[in-house]
Each structure stands twice: as C-alpha cells, then as structure tokens.
C-alpha cells in the first residue's frame, strides 16, 4: 500500500472516531419547538400572575424563539430580551418534569438559568450583544426594537456597575475624612 492511501485511511478513521466522541446533540427544528405543549404554563401564568391571554401568547412566542436560539447556537449564553419572556421561562423551569424533558428532547442536556446578577457587566454586555445579533438574524428582518432594548439593558448594567464602584470609593474617602485620615 502506498503512504498516501494509508494517510487518507488514517484521516478517515480519525474523523469517524471524532464524530463518535462528540457529545450528543439532537437536531432541532422550529416545527418541534412550535409543537411543544405549554398549556400548563399558560394556565399557571393566568392564575398566579393574572396575565391576559394576549400577554401569555406573546411571551410564549418569544420563549419559543429563545429556545430556537439556544438550539441553534449551543454553548453560547443567551440573554432573555423581555421580562415577560423571562417570567415564562421561570414558570417553565418550575414545572421541573416538563422542563427537564423539553431540555433533554431539544438539547440533549438540561439548560441552566444563570441570573444576570451572577455575571459581571462585561460578560452580560457581550452576551446581550450576541443575543441581539442572533435575534436580528433569525427573527427581526425589518427592525431591531427588541435587540436594541437588550443592548440598552446591558449598557445600563455596565453603567450601574461603574456607579456602584464609584459610590464604594466615595464612601471609603468619606470614612477616612471623618476619621481624620487624609
């Protein structure tokens, strides 16, 4: 056998092994996401939060878009772009059996919720910016209202972090002045 043939054979075998070792990730379609049954979540939002049907339907639609982005961009941190959609996600998480089954079916693993206050402002800004880019590419063909709102929320988080840091420095200076330390 020639060295070229052996080289090609080695490459093919390595590619097969690499694909077999790769983590399981199911192929998700928008249709599958559209067919998910969230009737229980709807009922809970209606009774517990007193949401109207229109508000529930809008949050549901945005949540399904969120799930699509999570499926299409695995490993990327996606940031909810509206409070209603985030509340819908929280309610889904509270239905642990349904949420766990949905995650396993769509992603092959459980998707954890990381509250924004556990990430630093720069990480939050980057994730918000990527989320808005992904949202625009997938859903917002004409405008960027929701995406812009997400970026604005991230900028506010950065400004708030800076303001808190400034207040902490100012408080330390004030304490030194009161104690007579200059």
Helices and strands as residue ranges (DSSP letters): H 3-21, H 30-34, H 39-48, H 53-72, H 83-94, H 96-107, G 116-118, H 121-138, H 145-178
